[in-house]
Amino acid sequence: MMSMTSIETKHIINKGFQNLKNPFFASLAKKNEYSMKNKINHMSVAFYVAPYVNAICRSGTIE
């Protein structure tokens, strides 16, 4: 968890969202693009993508 009040932190996060190389993360963003209103930023990821990642981590084993 990180404070988003720093301009440098916001820039690093937004720079990372511009080029999504992870196919899993990109597919989660694509599935939720209507809810996120086609904007990938720290708030849209926190409310629409991160809960799915959390659910996957809590749902059992890797198998």
PQR file with spaces between the fields and no chain letter, atoms N, CA, C, O and H, PARSE charges and radii, in Angstrom:
ATOM       1  N    MET     1       0.840   -1.162    0.000 -0.4000 1.5000
ATOM       2  CA   MET     1       0.000    0.000    0.000 -0.0000 2.0000
ATOM       3  C    MET     1       0.892    1.234    0.000  0.5500 1.7000
ATOM       4  O    MET     1       1.939    1.265    0.646 -0.5500 1.4000
ATOM       5  N    MET     2       0.460    2.235   -0.729 -0.4000 1.5000
ATOM       6  CA   MET     2       1.305    3.411   -0.908 -0.0000 2.0000
ATOM       7  C    MET     2       0.460    4.668   -0.926  0.5500 1.7000
ATOM       8  O    MET     2      -0.700    4.635   -1.336 -0.5500 1.4000
ATOM       9  H    MET     2      -0.391    2.210   -1.254  0.4000 1.0000
ATOM      10  N    SER     3       1.026    5.762   -0.492 -0.4000 1.5000
ATOM      11  CA   SER     3       0.327    7.043   -0.528 -0.0000 2.0000
ATOM      12  C    SER     3       0.318    7.570   -1.964  0.5500 1.7000
ATOM      13  O    SER     3       1.351    7.593   -2.633 -0.5500 1.4000
ATOM      14  H    SER     3       1.969    5.789   -0.159  0.4000 1.0000
ATOM      15  N    MET     4      -0.849    7.989   -2.423 -0.4000 1.5000
ATOM      16  CA   MET     4      -0.970    8.524   -3.775 -0.0000 2.0000
ATOM      17  C    MET     4      -0.876   10.048   -3.795  0.5500 1.7000
ATOM      18  O    MET     4      -1.204   10.672   -4.804 -0.5500 1.4000
ATOM      19  H    MET     4      -1.689    7.970   -1.879  0.4000 1.0000
ATOM      20  N    THR     5      -0.438   10.646   -2.708 -0.4000 1.5000
ATOM      21  CA   THR     5      -0.323   12.092   -2.665 -0.0000 2.0000
ATOM      22  C    THR     5       0.945   12.585   -3.360  0.5500 1.7000
ATOM      23  O    THR     5       1.046   13.764   -3.700 -0.5500 1.4000
ATOM      24  H    THR     5      -0.171   10.139   -1.889  0.4000 1.0000
ATOM      25  N    SER     6       1.902   11.703   -3.568 -0.4000 1.5000
ATOM      26  CA   SER     6       3.157   12.073   -4.216 -0.0000 2.0000
ATOM      27  C    SER     6       2.984   12.058   -5.739  0.5500 1.7000
ATOM      28  O    SER     6       2.453   11.098   -6.297 -0.5500 1.4000
ATOM      29  H    SER     6       1.820   10.746   -3.291  0.4000 1.0000
ATOM      30  N    ILE     7       3.425   13.100   -6.391 -0.4000 1.5000
ATOM      31  CA   ILE     7       3.333   13.185   -7.848 -0.0000 2.0000
ATOM      32  C    ILE     7       4.188   12.111   -8.515  0.5500 1.7000
ATOM      33  O    ILE     7       3.810   11.569   -9.554 -0.5500 1.4000
ATOM      34  H    ILE     7       3.856   13.880   -5.938  0.4000 1.0000
ATOM      35  N    GLU     8       5.337   11.806   -7.920 -0.4000 1.5000
ATOM      36  CA   GLU     8       6.220   10.795   -8.485 -0.0000 2.0000
ATOM      37  C    GLU     8       5.562    9.419   -8.466  0.5500 1.7000
ATOM      38  O    GLU     8       5.672    8.667   -9.434 -0.5500 1.4000
ATOM      39  H    GLU     8       5.644   12.247   -7.077  0.4000 1.0000
ATOM      40  N    THR     9       4.889    9.091   -7.384 -0.4000 1.5000
ATOM      41  CA   THR     9       4.205    7.808   -7.277 -0.0000 2.0000
ATOM      42  C    THR     9       3.089    7.699   -8.314  0.5500 1.7000
ATOM      43  O    THR     9       2.950    6.666   -8.969 -0.5500 1.4000
ATOM      44  H    THR     9       4.800    9.702   -6.598  0.4000 1.0000
ATOM      45  N    LYS    10       2.301    8.752   -8.466 -0.4000 1.5000
ATOM      46  CA   LYS    10       1.229    8.746   -9.467 -0.0000 2.0000
ATOM      47  C    LYS    10       1.795    8.551  -10.870  0.5500 1.7000
ATOM      48  O    LYS    10       1.226    7.813  -11.673 -0.5500 1.4000
ATOM      49  H    LYS    10       2.415    9.591   -7.935  0.4000 1.0000
ATOM      50  N    HIS    11       2.904    9.204  -11.163 -0.4000 1.5000
ATOM      51  CA   HIS    11       3.506    9.090  -12.492 -0.0000 2.0000
ATOM      52  C    HIS    11       3.995    7.667  -12.755  0.5500 1.7000
ATOM      53  O    HIS    11       3.781    7.130  -13.841 -0.5500 1.4000
ATOM      54  H    HIS    11       3.367    9.804  -10.511  0.4000 1.0000
ATOM      55  N    ILE    12       4.638    7.065  -11.787 -0.4000 1.5000
ATOM      56  CA   ILE    12       5.138    5.697  -11.955 -0.0000 2.0000
ATOM      57  C    ILE    12       3.981    4.728  -12.188  0.5500 1.7000
ATOM      58  O    ILE    12       4.073    3.856  -13.052 -0.5500 1.4000
ATOM      59  H    ILE    12       4.812    7.501  -10.905  0.4000 1.0000
ATOM      60  N    ILE    13       2.910    4.870  -11.438 -0.4000 1.5000
ATOM      61  CA   ILE    13       1.755    3.983  -11.594 -0.0000 2.0000
ATOM      62  C    ILE    13       1.093    4.189  -12.947  0.5500 1.7000
ATOM      63  O    ILE    13       0.785    3.214  -13.633 -0.5500 1.4000
ATOM      64  H    ILE    13       2.836    5.578  -10.737  0.4000 1.0000
ATOM      65  N    ASN    14       0.868    5.429  -13.343 -0.4000 1.5000
ATOM      66  CA   ASN    14       0.243    5.695  -14.638 -0.0000 2.0000
ATOM      67  C    ASN    14       1.121    5.241  -15.793  0.5500 1.7000
ATOM      68  O    ASN    14       0.607    4.768  -16.807 -0.5500 1.4000
ATOM      69  H    ASN    14       1.118    6.221  -12.786  0.4000 1.0000
ATOM      70  N    LYS    15       2.422    5.376  -15.660 -0.4000 1.5000
ATOM      71  CA   LYS    15       3.353    4.900  -16.686 -0.0000 2.0000
ATOM      72  C    LYS    15       3.245    3.380  -16.833  0.5500 1.7000
ATOM      73  O    LYS    15       3.303    2.859  -17.946 -0.5500 1.4000
ATOM      74  H    LYS    15       2.839    5.761  -14.837  0.4000 1.0000
ATOM      75  N    GLY    16       3.089    2.676  -15.722 -0.4000 1.5000
ATOM      76  CA   GLY    16       2.931    1.225  -15.774 -0.0000 2.0000
ATOM      77  C    GLY    16       1.627    0.796  -16.410  0.5500 1.7000
ATOM      78  O    GLY    16       1.575   -0.248  -17.060 -0.5500 1.4000
ATOM      79  H    GLY    16       3.042    3.099  -14.817  0.4000 1.0000
ATOM      80  N    PHE    17       0.579    1.571  -16.239 -0.4000 1.5000
ATOM      81  CA   PHE    17      -0.722    1.230  -16.833 -0.0000 2.0000
ATOM      82  C    PHE    17      -0.768    1.511  -18.329  0.5500 1.7000
ATOM      83  O    PHE    17      -1.638    0.978  -19.018 -0.5500 1.4000
ATOM      84  H    PHE    17       0.622    2.419  -15.711  0.4000 1.0000
ATOM      85  N    GLN    18       0.131    2.323  -18.849 -0.4000 1.5000
ATOM      86  CA   GLN    18       0.130    2.647  -20.272 -0.0000 2.0000
ATOM      87  C    GLN    18       0.542    1.461  -21.132  0.5500 1.7000
ATOM      88  O    GLN    18       0.097    1.345  -22.274 -0.5500 1.4000
ATOM      89  H    GLN    18       0.838    2.756  -18.289  0.4000 1.0000
ATOM      90  N    ASN    19       1.372    0.592  -20.611 -0.4000 1.5000
ATOM      91  CA   ASN    19       1.885   -0.534  -21.386 -0.0000 2.0000
ATOM      92  C    ASN    19       1.656   -1.822  -20.599  0.5500 1.7000
ATOM      93  O    ASN    19       2.537   -2.280  -19.872 -0.5500 1.4000
ATOM      94  H    ASN    19       1.734    0.687  -19.684  0.4000 1.0000
ATOM      95  N    LEU    20       0.482   -2.393  -20.748 -0.4000 1.5000
ATOM      96  CA   LEU    20       0.147   -3.614  -20.004 -0.0000 2.0000
ATOM      97  C    LEU    20       0.718   -4.828  -20.728  0.5500 1.7000
ATOM      98  O    LEU    20       0.199   -5.243  -21.764 -0.5500 1.4000
ATOM      99  H    LEU    20      -0.234   -2.021  -21.339  0.4000 1.0000
ATOM     100  N    LYS    21       1.787   -5.394  -20.176 -0.4000 1.5000
ATOM     101  CA   LYS    21       2.420   -6.568  -20.778 -0.0000 2.0000
ATOM     102  C    LYS    21       1.925   -7.865  -20.168  0.5500 1.7000
ATOM     103  O    LYS    21       2.042   -8.923  -20.786 -0.5500 1.4000
ATOM     104  H    LYS    21       2.209   -5.057  -19.334  0.4000 1.0000
ATOM     105  N    ASN    22       1.376   -7.800  -18.965 -0.4000 1.5000
ATOM     106  CA   ASN    22       0.891   -8.998  -18.300 -0.0000 2.0000
ATOM     107  C    ASN    22      -0.457   -9.382  -18.908  0.5500 1.7000
ATOM     108  O    ASN    22      -1.415   -8.619  -18.783 -0.5500 1.4000
ATOM     109  H    ASN    22       1.281   -6.941  -18.463  0.4000 1.0000
ATOM     110  N    PRO    23      -0.562  -10.546  -19.564 -0.5600 1.5000
ATOM     111  CA   PRO    23      -1.814  -10.913  -20.232  0.2800 2.0000
ATOM     112  C    PRO    23      -2.978  -11.117  -19.258  0.5500 1.7000
ATOM     113  O    PRO    23      -4.128  -10.842  -19.603 -0.5500 1.4000
ATOM     114  N    PHE    24      -2.692  -11.590  -18.058 -0.4000 1.5000
ATOM     115  CA   PHE    24      -3.761  -11.777  -17.065 -0.0000 2.0000
ATOM     116  C    PHE    24      -4.341  -10.435  -16.641  0.5500 1.7000
ATOM     117  O    PHE    24      -5.559  -10.255  -16.629 -0.5500 1.4000
ATOM     118  H    PHE    24      -1.759  -11.814  -17.777  0.4000 1.0000
ATOM     119  N    PHE    25      -3.474   -9.501  -16.298 -0.4000 1.5000
ATOM     120  CA   PHE    25      -3.930   -8.179  -15.873 -0.0000 2.0000
ATOM     121  C    PHE    25      -4.641   -7.462  -17.013  0.5500 1.7000
ATOM     122  O    PHE    25      -5.660   -6.804  -16.804 -0.5500 1.4000
ATOM     123  H    PHE    25      -2.485   -9.646  -16.308  0.4000 1.0000
ATOM     124  N    ALA    26      -4.097   -7.592  -18.221 -0.4000 1.5000
ATOM     125  CA   ALA    26      -4.723   -6.951  -19.390 -0.0000 2.0000
ATOM     126  C    ALA    26      -6.109   -7.520  -19.651  0.5500 1.7000
ATOM     127  O    ALA    26      -7.018   -6.773  -20.012 -0.5500 1.4000
ATOM     128  H    ALA    26      -3.270   -8.127  -18.392  0.4000 1.0000
ATOM     129  N    SER    27      -6.292   -8.825  -19.476 -0.4000 1.5000
ATOM     130  CA   SER    27      -7.618   -9.414  -19.700 -0.0000 2.0000
ATOM     131  C    SER    27      -8.604   -8.993  -18.612  0.5500 1.7000
ATOM     132  O    SER    27      -9.784   -8.794  -18.901 -0.5500 1.4000
ATOM     133  H    SER    27      -5.554   -9.432  -19.183  0.4000 1.0000
ATOM     134  N    LEU    28      -8.146   -8.854  -17.372 -0.4000 1.5000
ATOM     135  CA   LEU    28      -9.032   -8.350  -16.315 -0.0000 2.0000
ATOM     136  C    LEU    28      -9.449   -6.908  -16.601  0.5500 1.7000
ATOM     137  O    LEU    28     -10.606   -6.541  -16.393 -0.5500 1.4000
ATOM     138  H    LEU    28      -7.188   -9.016  -17.137  0.4000 1.0000
ATOM     139  N    ALA    29      -8.523   -6.104  -17.072 -0.4000 1.5000
ATOM     140  CA   ALA    29      -8.847   -4.718  -17.418 -0.0000 2.0000
ATOM     141  C    ALA    29      -9.807   -4.672  -18.592  0.5500 1.7000
ATOM     142  O    ALA    29     -10.708   -3.834  -18.620 -0.5500 1.4000
ATOM     143  H    ALA    29      -7.584   -6.402  -17.241  0.4000 1.0000
ATOM     144  N    LYS    30      -9.627   -5.565  -19.569 -0.4000 1.5000
ATOM     145  CA   LYS    30     -10.514   -5.611  -20.742 -0.0000 2.0000
ATOM     146  C    LYS    30     -11.928   -6.015  -20.338  0.5500 1.7000
ATOM     147  O    LYS    30     -12.901   -5.449  -20.836 -0.5500 1.4000
ATOM     148  H    LYS    30      -8.895   -6.246  -19.546  0.4000 1.0000
ATOM     149  N    LYS    31     -12.049   -6.993  -19.436 -0.4000 1.5000
ATOM     150  CA   LYS    31     -13.364   -7.448  -18.981 -0.0000 2.0000
ATOM     151  C    LYS    31     -14.111   -6.366  -18.213  0.5500 1.7000
ATOM     152  O    LYS    31     -15.341   -6.326  -18.239 -0.5500 1.4000
ATOM     153  H    LYS    31     -11.259   -7.453  -19.032  0.4000 1.0000
ATOM     154  N    ASN    32     -13.385   -5.498  -17.535 -0.4000 1.5000
ATOM     155  CA   ASN    32     -14.008   -4.452  -16.718 -0.0000 2.0000
ATOM     156  C    ASN    32     -13.946   -3.080  -17.371  0.5500 1.7000
ATOM     157  O    ASN    32     -14.154   -2.074  -16.693 -0.5500 1.4000
ATOM     158  H    ASN    32     -12.386   -5.531  -17.513  0.4000 1.0000
ATOM     159  N    GLU    33     -13.667   -3.010  -18.668 -0.4000 1.5000
ATOM     160  CA   GLU    33     -13.491   -1.710  -19.297 -0.0000 2.0000
ATOM     161  C    GLU    33     -14.783   -0.890  -19.310  0.5500 1.7000
ATOM     162  O    GLU    33     -14.721    0.339  -19.299 -0.5500 1.4000
ATOM     163  H    GLU    33     -13.498   -3.827  -19.219  0.4000 1.0000
ATOM     164  N    TYR    34     -15.940   -1.534  -19.333 -0.4000 1.5000
ATOM     165  CA   TYR    34     -17.199   -0.776  -19.265 -0.0000 2.0000
ATOM     166  C    TYR    34     -17.342   -0.114  -17.895  0.5500 1.7000
ATOM     167  O    TYR    34     -17.683    1.066  -17.812 -0.5500 1.4000
ATOM     168  H    TYR    34     -15.990   -2.532  -19.342  0.4000 1.0000
ATOM     169  N    SER    35     -17.090   -0.849  -16.841 -0.4000 1.5000
ATOM     170  CA   SER    35     -17.188   -0.297  -15.485 -0.0000 2.0000
ATOM     171  C    SER    35     -16.144    0.785  -15.235  0.5500 1.7000
ATOM     172  O    SER    35     -16.403    1.761  -14.531 -0.5500 1.4000
ATOM     173  H    SER    35     -16.813   -1.807  -16.909  0.4000 1.0000
ATOM     174  N    MET    36     -14.960    0.602  -15.819 -0.4000 1.5000
ATOM     175  CA   MET    36     -13.890    1.562  -15.623 -0.0000 2.0000
ATOM     176  C    MET    36     -13.987    2.743  -16.583  0.5500 1.7000
ATOM     177  O    MET    36     -13.154    3.648  -16.540 -0.5500 1.4000
ATOM     178  H    MET    36     -14.750   -0.191  -16.391  0.4000 1.0000
ATOM     179  N    LYS    37     -14.997    2.738  -17.446 -0.4000 1.5000
ATOM     180  CA   LYS    37     -15.217    3.808  -18.436 -0.0000 2.0000
ATOM     181  C    LYS    37     -13.983    4.025  -19.310  0.5500 1.7000
ATOM     182  O    LYS    37     -13.602    5.159  -19.601 -0.5500 1.4000
ATOM     183  H    LYS    37     -15.674    2.003  -17.481  0.4000 1.0000
ATOM     184  N    ASN    38     -13.363    2.906  -19.726 -0.4000 1.5000
ATOM     185  CA   ASN    38     -12.183    2.915  -20.598 -0.0000 2.0000
ATOM     186  C    ASN    38     -11.011    3.710  -20.041  0.5500 1.7000
ATOM     187  O    ASN    38     -10.166    4.169  -20.810 -0.5500 1.4000
ATOM     188  H    ASN    38     -13.672    1.985  -19.490  0.4000 1.0000
ATOM     189  N    LYS    39     -10.938    3.885  -18.727 -0.4000 1.5000
ATOM     190  CA   LYS    39      -9.829    4.597  -18.091 -0.0000 2.0000
ATOM     191  C    LYS    39      -9.150    3.662  -17.106  0.5500 1.7000
ATOM     192  O    LYS    39      -9.766    3.206  -16.143 -0.5500 1.4000
ATOM     193  H    LYS    39     -11.624    3.513  -18.103  0.4000 1.0000
ATOM     194  N    ILE    40      -7.893    3.382  -17.349 -0.4000 1.5000
ATOM     195  CA   ILE    40      -7.130    2.571  -16.409 -0.0000 2.0000
ATOM     196  C    ILE    40      -6.290    3.524  -15.576  0.5500 1.7000
ATOM     197  O    ILE    40      -5.319    4.100  -16.065 -0.5500 1.4000
ATOM     198  H    ILE    40      -7.393    3.753  -18.132  0.4000 1.0000
ATOM     199  N    ASN    41      -6.669    3.684  -14.324 -0.4000 1.5000
ATOM     200  CA   ASN    41      -5.902    4.495  -13.386 -0.0000 2.0000
ATOM     201  C    ASN    41      -5.928    3.809  -12.030  0.5500 1.7000
ATOM     202  O    ASN    41      -6.515    2.735  -11.896 -0.5500 1.4000
ATOM     203  H    ASN    41      -7.458    3.215  -13.927  0.4000 1.0000
ATOM     204  N    HIS    42      -5.308    4.403  -11.031 -0.4000 1.5000
ATOM     205  CA   HIS    42      -5.187    3.736   -9.733 -0.0000 2.0000
ATOM     206  C    HIS    42      -6.543    3.499   -9.077  0.5500 1.7000
ATOM     207  O    HIS    42      -6.721    2.488   -8.399 -0.5500 1.4000
ATOM     208  H    HIS    42      -4.831    5.275  -11.141  0.4000 1.0000
ATOM     209  N    MET    43      -7.487    4.386   -9.257 -0.4000 1.5000
ATOM     210  CA   MET    43      -8.805    4.201   -8.628 -0.0000 2.0000
ATOM     211  C    MET    43      -9.626    3.122   -9.334  0.5500 1.7000
ATOM     212  O    MET    43     -10.264    2.304   -8.671 -0.5500 1.4000
ATOM     213  H    MET    43      -7.343    5.208   -9.809  0.4000 1.0000
ATOM     214  N    SER    44      -9.620    3.109  -10.657 -0.4000 1.5000
ATOM     215  CA   SER    44     -10.396    2.097  -11.370 -0.0000 2.0000
ATOM     216  C    SER    44      -9.829    0.699  -11.122  0.5500 1.7000
ATOM     217  O    SER    44     -10.586   -0.263  -10.991 -0.5500 1.4000
ATOM     218  H    SER    44      -9.102    3.773  -11.195  0.4000 1.0000
ATOM     219  N    VAL    45      -8.519    0.586  -11.057 -0.4000 1.5000
ATOM     220  CA   VAL    45      -7.913   -0.718  -10.762 -0.0000 2.0000
ATOM     221  C    VAL    45      -8.230   -1.143   -9.334  0.5500 1.7000
ATOM     222  O    VAL    45      -8.495   -2.319   -9.085 -0.5500 1.4000
ATOM     223  H    VAL    45      -7.904    1.367  -11.163  0.4000 1.0000
ATOM     224  N    ALA    46      -8.208   -0.213   -8.403 -0.4000 1.5000
ATOM     225  CA   ALA    46      -8.486   -0.536   -7.001 -0.0000 2.0000
ATOM     226  C    ALA    46      -9.914   -1.044   -6.807  0.5500 1.7000
ATOM     227  O    ALA    46     -10.146   -1.925   -5.980 -0.5500 1.4000
ATOM     228  H    ALA    46      -7.993    0.743   -8.605  0.4000 1.0000
ATOM     229  N    PHE    47     -10.864   -0.503   -7.554 -0.4000 1.5000
ATOM     230  CA   PHE    47     -12.252   -0.880   -7.344 -0.0000 2.0000
ATOM     231  C    PHE    47     -12.753   -1.971   -8.278  0.5500 1.7000
ATOM     232  O    PHE    47     -13.721   -2.650   -7.936 -0.5500 1.4000
ATOM     233  H    PHE    47     -10.675    0.213   -8.226  0.4000 1.0000
ATOM     234  N    TYR    48     -12.140   -2.173   -9.445 -0.4000 1.5000
ATOM     235  CA   TYR    48     -12.681   -3.125  -10.408 -0.0000 2.0000
ATOM     236  C    TYR    48     -11.759   -4.283  -10.753  0.5500 1.7000
ATOM     237  O    TYR    48     -12.254   -5.321  -11.191 -0.5500 1.4000
ATOM     238  H    TYR    48     -11.353   -1.621   -9.723  0.4000 1.0000
ATOM     239  N    VAL    49     -10.460   -4.167  -10.583 -0.4000 1.5000
ATOM     240  CA   VAL    49      -9.539   -5.257  -10.916 -0.0000 2.0000
ATOM     241  C    VAL    49      -9.000   -5.936   -9.665  0.5500 1.7000
ATOM     242  O    VAL    49      -8.969   -7.164   -9.593 -0.5500 1.4000
ATOM     243  H    VAL    49     -10.058   -3.324  -10.228  0.4000 1.0000
ATOM     244  N    ALA    50      -8.580   -5.159   -8.690 -0.4000 1.5000
ATOM     245  CA   ALA    50      -7.978   -5.722   -7.475 -0.0000 2.0000
ATOM     246  C    ALA    50      -8.893   -6.687   -6.718  0.5500 1.7000
ATOM     247  O    ALA    50      -8.390   -7.671   -6.176 -0.5500 1.4000
ATOM     248  H    ALA    50      -8.605   -4.161   -8.749  0.4000 1.0000
ATOM     249  N    PRO    51     -10.211   -6.460   -6.650 -0.5600 1.5000
ATOM     250  CA   PRO    51     -11.053   -7.451   -5.965  0.2800 2.0000
ATOM     251  C    PRO    51     -11.021   -8.837   -6.605  0.5500 1.7000
ATOM     252  O    PRO    51     -11.132   -9.842   -5.903 -0.5500 1.4000
ATOM     253  N    TYR    52     -10.872   -8.903   -7.936 -0.4000 1.5000
ATOM     254  CA   TYR    52     -10.763  -10.204   -8.599 -0.0000 2.0000
ATOM     255  C    TYR    52      -9.448  -10.888   -8.262  0.5500 1.7000
ATOM     256  O    TYR    52      -9.417  -12.099   -8.042 -0.5500 1.4000
ATOM     257  H    TYR    52     -10.782   -8.086   -8.506  0.4000 1.0000
ATOM     258  N    VAL    53      -8.373  -10.131   -8.219 -0.4000 1.5000
ATOM     259  CA   VAL    53      -7.075  -10.703   -7.845 -0.0000 2.0000
ATOM     260  C    VAL    53      -7.129  -11.196   -6.399  0.5500 1.7000
ATOM     261  O    VAL    53      -6.602  -12.265   -6.089 -0.5500 1.4000
ATOM     262  H    VAL    53      -8.399   -9.147   -8.398  0.4000 1.0000
ATOM     263  N    ASN    54      -7.750  -10.440   -5.531 -0.4000 1.5000
ATOM     264  CA   ASN    54      -7.914  -10.832   -4.132 -0.0000 2.0000
ATOM     265  C    ASN    54      -8.724  -12.125   -4.034  0.5500 1.7000
ATOM     266  O    ASN    54      -8.364  -13.022   -3.271 -0.5500 1.4000
ATOM     267  H    ASN    54      -8.178   -9.572   -5.782  0.4000 1.0000
ATOM     268  N    ALA    55      -9.797  -12.226   -4.787 -0.4000 1.5000
ATOM     269  CA   ALA    55     -10.634  -13.427   -4.746 -0.0000 2.0000
ATOM     270  C    ALA    55      -9.869  -14.652   -5.236  0.5500 1.7000
ATOM     271  O    ALA    55     -10.025  -15.741   -4.685 -0.5500 1.4000
ATOM     272  H    ALA    55     -10.089  -11.497   -5.407  0.4000 1.0000
ATOM     273  N    ILE    56      -9.050  -14.484   -6.260 -0.4000 1.5000
ATOM     274  CA   ILE    56      -8.258  -15.602   -6.769 -0.0000 2.0000
ATOM     275  C    ILE    56      -7.258  -16.071   -5.720  0.5500 1.7000
ATOM     276  O    ILE    56      -7.063  -17.271   -5.532 -0.5500 1.4000
ATOM     277  H    ILE    56      -8.923  -13.599   -6.708  0.4000 1.0000
ATOM     278  N    CYS    57      -6.634  -15.131   -5.047 -0.4000 1.5000
ATOM     279  CA   CYS    57      -5.645  -15.483   -4.019 -0.0000 2.0000
ATOM     280  C    CYS    57      -6.283  -16.196   -2.837  0.5500 1.7000
ATOM     281  O    CYS    57      -5.645  -17.044   -2.213 -0.5500 1.4000
ATOM     282  H    CYS    57      -6.793  -14.156   -5.200  0.4000 1.0000
ATOM     283  N    ARG    58      -7.520  -15.872   -2.522 -0.4000 1.5000
ATOM     284  CA   ARG    58      -8.195  -16.455   -1.369 -0.0000 2.0000
ATOM     285  C    ARG    58      -8.978  -17.727   -1.681  0.5500 1.7000
ATOM     286  O    ARG    58      -9.432  -18.409   -0.762 -0.5500 1.4000
ATOM     287  H    ARG    58      -8.039  -15.183   -3.029  0.4000 1.0000
ATOM     288  N    SER    59      -9.142  -18.058   -2.959 -0.4000 1.5000
ATOM     289  CA   SER    59     -10.059  -19.143   -3.320 -0.0000 2.0000
ATOM     290  C    SER    59      -9.476  -20.541   -3.239  0.5500 1.7000
ATOM     291  O    SER    59     -10.195  -21.507   -3.495 -0.5500 1.4000
ATOM     292  H    SER    59      -8.773  -17.504   -3.705  0.4000 1.0000
ATOM     293  N    GLY    60      -8.238  -20.687   -2.902 -0.4000 1.5000
ATOM     294  CA   GLY    60      -7.729  -22.032   -2.756 -0.0000 2.0000
ATOM     295  C    GLY    60      -6.266  -22.148   -3.110  0.5500 1.7000
ATOM     296  O    GLY    60      -5.486  -21.215   -2.917 -0.5500 1.4000
ATOM     297  H    GLY    60      -7.654  -19.903   -2.694  0.4000 1.0000
ATOM     298  N    THR    61      -5.903  -23.311   -3.633 -0.4000 1.5000
ATOM     299  CA   THR    61      -4.505  -23.582   -3.943 -0.0000 2.0000
ATOM     300  C    THR    61      -4.229  -23.282   -5.414  0.5500 1.7000
ATOM     301  O    THR    61      -5.147  -23.007   -6.185 -0.5500 1.4000
ATOM     302  H    THR    61      -6.537  -24.068   -3.790  0.4000 1.0000
ATOM     303  N    ILE    62      -2.973  -23.338   -5.784 -0.4000 1.5000
ATOM     304  CA   ILE    62      -2.579  -23.078   -7.167 -0.0000 2.0000
ATOM     305  C    ILE    62      -3.124  -24.163   -8.110  0.5500 1.7000
ATOM     306  O    ILE    62      -3.457  -23.869   -9.259 -0.5500 1.4000
ATOM     307  H    ILE    62      -2.226  -23.561   -5.158  0.4000 1.0000
ATOM     308  N    GLU    63      -3.213  -25.374   -7.647 -0.4000 1.5000
ATOM     309  CA   GLU    63      -3.723  -26.465   -8.483 -0.0000 2.0000
ATOM     310  C    GLU    63      -5.150  -26.193   -8.869  0.5500 1.7000
ATOM     311  O    GLU    63      -5.762  -26.994   -9.574 -0.5500 1.4000
ATOM     312  H    GLU    63      -2.943  -25.612   -6.714  0.4000 1.0000
